[in-house]
Structure formats: structure tokens, C-alpha cells
Amino acid sequence: MRARHFLLALGAVALASAALSGCRAERSERLEPVAALAVTAAAAPGAPVLAAVAPAAPAADDEPAACPGGMVLVEGDYCPDVLHRCRRYMDPPGRYEEFRCAEYAQPATCRSKERVHKRFCIDRDEYTPPGQSLPANFQSWTRANQVCRSLGKRMCMESEYNFACEGEEMRPYPYGWKRDSTACNADHQDVVGSDGKLIDRRAPGGSYPRCESPFGVRDLAGNVEEFVTIDRAGPPQPAMKGAYWQPSRNFCRAAQTAHDQYYNGMETGFRCCADAP
């Protein structure tokens, strides 16, 4: 009888220990699952024994996210040199002839001997200051670099912007192969006011649901023109990507490289990147 009471008591202690181990495992992603001890019925009635119970597999929702909140994981094989062929242009002959492509031929051609595997995190939306609804503008590359670093992130490289925009399919536009002036905040004709200054036509992030890349990154074409760092050795060199709300090229590979690290204007903004674990 004493032996039976001892075994029952030991079983209760084991159950409590297993429950405590389960709580710790839920709070710490680094803890390994511990086999719980439970009392089970033996073949002979009235003779409880201690048996090991295999831990339950962790639920998918319990897995740690690859990127911080508000960021998207981009992973795949990137082509550094892409050839896009425009089948027809949308602008009449003149100054802007062969400027905006109405439709590109499919598929695009990767002219690089090898693709480069990339894995990184990128902000889903353009940087928007806390408490505000519109993405920040009048931002320079220097200011963007400071903000990203203060958030524990970094400036995006141009190749990262390209890949986040086009995906492995190498789309010319984040939403596909045909120009759609309603898909993104772009192609507005009235962009300059009577005072000769650019009209502010920024939109909150996600206002154009179809302006989304294969990875789920939003507004990579139009809205604000975003600063990135060019992929090259030496001191950092800025480029601006995505154009903005005016009738511009707006395709993923297009870049504006005429401005320095301190240029800013009504149309300039940014988003941040980070290394993925």
C-alpha cells in the first residue's frame, strides 16, 4: 500500500513538472521540448507506472517570424542583368517617345551567367512617421540612412529593391507585364500647381491594393520615389527607385542617379531593409 501511494505521489510530481516545462517552452523559443512523464494504466489493474510521453509538435503559429513586424521576407534567386523587351509604348511620338512601356514581352531574359541567391527583410510599406498616415517625404539618402539605423535596420541596396519588386519571374512592373495606370499611385497628369511647384499626391501605404509585388511588398512603383544604395564598391552612392506619382517609367529596374546624398524634395522618401536570420 505504501509503495502504491509513493508511486501515485511521484506521478503527481512528474505531471506538475511536465506542465511547468510546457509553460517555459511556450515563453522561450530556444528551449528544447522535454518529454513529459505521466501516469498510465498498467496491464494489471491497480498498478500505476511511470511512462514517457512524446512531446507534441509545435504549432506553425508558434514558429518565430523570419522578419520583424511590418517587414516582408524576400528570398530567392536574383538575376543581376535582365533584358526586358517592350512590345509597344503608350506615349505618342515626341519628347517622351519610348518612355513608358504599355506591354513587355514575356518572359524576360536573364543575361547573367548565374543568379545570386538573396534572403533579406524589407519594409512592406514606405516609411511613415509614427502617428502619421502618409509616407515621409522631403527625405534625403542621408536622412533615410539615419532613420533606418535608428530602427535597427539599414538602407536597401538597389539589387534588393529590384528583386523585391520583380520577383524571380523578373516582372517589369510589380503587378505584371502590362502597364496599368490605375494599379499604383502613378501617371497623374496634373502634378504641377499654378505656383510652379510639385503638387503633393502621396497616398497612405496600401491605398492601391493591386500595387503589390510577388513577395507582397507594396507601392514599389509610384507614390514616393525611394532612396537606395547602389551595388558597387567604394563610398555609398544613392539612387532613387520607383519614380513617384507623375507619368514616369515606374518599372522595377528604372533608377534615378542624378542626385547626391543630400537631395530631397516633395517626392522623395524611402523604406528600410534588414538582414534575415
N, C-alpha and C positions, 0 to 999 in steps of 0.2 A: 504493500500500500504506500509506504514512504517513497519507494522508488518511483511509483506511478505519479505521486504528487510532485516529486522532483522533476520528472520529465515534463509534466504539464507546465510547471513554472518556468523551466528552461525554454520551452516552446513559446511562452508569452513574451519572455525577454527577447527572443530571436525575432518575433513579429514586430515588436516595438523598434528594435534596432533596424530592421528592414525598412519600416516606414520612415524613420529618420534619415536613412541613407537615400531614400527616394526623394525627399524634400531637398536635400543638399544637391542631388544631381539635377533637379529642375532649376535650381538657382545658379549653378555653375556649369557652364558648357564644357569645362575642361575635365570634370570628374568622370571617371570611367564607371559604367554600370556595375553594381555589386550584386552578386547572386543573393537573393533573399532566402532565409530559412523559414519554413513554415511547417506546422504540424499536420501530418496527413494520416489517414486511417490505414493501419497495417492490415495484413491479411487476417490475423487473429483478432477478433473483437476485443475492444477494451485495452489494446496495447498500442498507444500512440508512439510514433517515432519521429525523428527529425529528418527532413528530406530537403535537398536543394531544389529551388525553383528557378528556372532560367529567367533573366530579366526581360521585360517587354521591350521590343524595338522602339526607339524614339520616334515620335510622330514627325512628319515632314515639317509641320509648323514650328517645331522646336529647334530646327536647324538654324544656325546663325546665318544672318544675311551676309551676302558677299560684299555689299556696299552699304554705306551709311544711308540713313533716311533721306529721301529726296534725290538720291543718285541712282543711276542705272548701270548694271554690269554690261560691258561690251567685250565680247570675246569671239575670236575667230581669226581667219587668215586674210590679211590685208595685202592688196596689190599696190605697190608704190607708184607704178606707172600705168595709167589707164588710158585707153583710146576710146573716146565717145564719137559717134558719127551722127550728125544732125540730119534728119531726113527732110525737114522743112523748117523755115524760120517764120516767126509771127510778125516781124516788123517790116514795113514797106521799104523799098529801096531808098537809100539816102544815108544820112549820118549814122543811123542805128541798124543798118542792114547787117544781117548775120550776127545779131547781138543776143536776142532771146530765142532760144530754140523751142519750137512748138512740139516737136516729137523727135526722140532719138531712136536710132536703130537698136534692136535687141539681137543678141546680147552685146555688152561692152567687151572690149578686148584687153586682157592684161598683157602688157608688153614686157613685164619684168620676168626674169628667168625663174625667180622663186617668190612666193608670197611670204609675208612676215606675220608670224603669229602674235596677236595682241590680246591683252587682257587688262582692262582698266575700268575705273568707275568715272562716270561723267554726270553732271547735274542734269536732271530731267528737263528743267526749265532754265531760262536765262536768270541770272542773279537778280533777285528782287529784295530790296532792303526790308528788314522786319517792320511790320505794321503798314506796309505799302502794297498796292495791288499791281503797279506797273513795274516792269523791269527797269533797273537803273540805267540812266543814260548820262551823257557828258562824262563818260568813263574813259580814261587813257589806259594803255597797256600797263604803265607803272602803277596806277591806282588799282587796276584789276589784280595785279600780282600781289599787292599788299593785302587786299581783301581776301583773296584765296588763301594766302599763307596764314592769315589770322584765323581762318576757319579750319586749319589743319589740312588744307587741300593745296593745290598748285595750279598753275596755268596749264591749259590744254595745249598739246602740241598740234600742229596743223594736221599731221597724219591721223591723230586721234579724232579730230573733228571730222575729217574726211570719212573715216571708217564708221564713226557713229552715225553719220548722215546717210551713207550709201549702202552699208552692209556688204556682205560677201558677194552679193549679186552685182555690186558696183553700179547701183542706180544713179542716174544723173541728178535726179531730184529725190528728196527724202521719201516722197509719196509715190514715185514711179518714174515712168519713161515719157509721159506726155505732160506738157506744161498745163497747169490748172491755176488760173489766176484767182480762183476762189478758195483754193486749198490752204494757202498761207497768207499772212498779212503782208502782201506784196502787190505790185502792179497798180498802185494808186496813181492816177494821173494828176490830181491836184495836190502837189506836195510842197509848193512854194506859195507863201502868202503874199498879200499886197505890199507888205513891207520888205519883200525880197528874202525873207528868212524861211527856213525849212519848217513846215507845219508838223507838229508833234502828233504822229498817228500810232504811237505804241499801243499795244493791246496786252491785257493780262495773260500770263502763261496759260496755255491750254485753251485759249479762246477759239482756236482753229483746230478742231479735233482731227481733221484729215492731214494736218501738217505734222506728221509723225513719222519717224524713221523706222526701218525694220527692227531696230532694237528698242523702240518705244521712246526715243528722245524727241522732244517737241520743239517746234519753232527754229529748226536749224536752217530754214530759209525764210527770209523776211524778218519782220518785227524789228529788232535792233541788230546792227552789224557788230559782230563779236570779235574781240581781240583773242589771238592765239599766238603761240611762239613757233616760228618756222623751224623745221627739222634741218639743222645744219650745225657744224662745229663753230666754235668761237662765241663771242658775246651774243646774248639773246637778241633776236631780230623779230619785231612784231609783224603780224599780218592781220587783216580783218576778213572775216568769213561770213557767208550767208546773205550779204547785202542787207537792205532794210526794206521799208515799205514803198520805195519808188519802183518804177519799171526798170529792173536791173537783171543781171544774168541769173542770180539766185540759185545756181546749181552747186552741187556739193563741192566740187573741186575748184570753183572760182575763188580768187583771193585778191584783196586789195593790199598792195605792198608799198604804196607811195608815202605812207605816213610814219612818223617816228614814235618813240615810246611815250611821248607826252601829248600827242594829238588827242583831242576829244571834241565831241560835238553833240548835237541833238540826237544823232542816230547811233552813237557808239555805246556798246555795252559789253557784256562778257558772261561766261559761265565757267565753272571750275571743274577740274579733273582730280583724280586721286589714284594711287596705285591700288590694285585689288589684291587682297590677301591670297 
